[in-house]
């Protein structure tokens, strides 16, 4: 299989945010939510994508697979065209307001 699409066009691209609550911006990199193993539980202000793999205990380290926004992984078999969805920054803002 050959993929010619950038990682940020994939449904599994989980952008990393920087800044302070209320003024978060997306960086030029993110986690591949399909290939990464996330921490045991979310930290303050974090919201993991639905259905991600997590380590078995708080003592284990996460295993991120980091990708760049415009990076094309030609060998990626997991690419899934991104559905229209809100940015992570806007989702975190919604969490703050609830």
N, C-alpha and C positions, 0 to 999 in steps of 0.2 A: 504494500500500500504506500502511496505517496501523498503527502500533505503539502499543499502550497499556500496555506492560510496562516496568518500570524497568530500567536498565542492569545492576544487580547481579543480576537474575534471568536474565541472558543468559549463555550458555556462553562467550562471548568476553570477559566482564568479567575483567580481570586486576588484582586489588587491589594497591595500593601498601602496603607494610609499613613500619612505623617501629619504632625501638627497637634494642636490642642483641641479638645472637645469643642464643637461649635465652629471650628475653623480647620477642618481636616481636608487634605488634598491627596489625591491618588499619586503614587510614585510611578516611575517608569518600569516597575517590576512587580511581580506577584507570585503567588503560590499556584501550582497546578493542583487543583483540588482533587483531581482523579488519581494522581500518582503520589501525592503527599500523605503523610500520616501526621495528623494534627495533635496538639497537646491533649491531655486527658480531659481538661475542662477549659472553658473560655475564661480569660482574664477580664478585669474590669474594662468595659467599653468594647469588648470584642464580640463579634458575631460570626461564627463559622458557617460556611455554606451547608445546606441541608444534605445529610447523607455521607459526609466525609468520614474517612477512617480516622480513628483516634488511638493513641497508645493506651495500653491496658491499665496503667496506674499513674498517679501523679509523680512517681519516682522515675519514670521513663522519659527520655528526651523525645521531642517531636522529630520527625524526619521530613523536613520540607524539600520539595522539588521546586526550585526557584527558576522562573522564566522571565524574559524581558517582554515589554509590551509589543514590539514589532518583530520579535524573534519568530522564525519559521522553523519548526521541528519537522523536517521532511519525513522522518521515520516514525512520527507519532501515529499510532493506531487508534488513539482515544479521542481525536479531535471531534468535536460536536459543535455545529454552528450555533452561535449564541442566540438565545431567545431574547426578545426585548425585555429588559428588566431594569429596575432602579439601580443606581450606582451604590456601592457599599457605603459611601459617605452619606447619601440620603437615607439609607436604611438605619445607620447609626443615629442619625438625627431623629428619626422616628422613635427609636428606642429611648432616646433621651427625653422625648416629650411624653412618654407614657408613664 
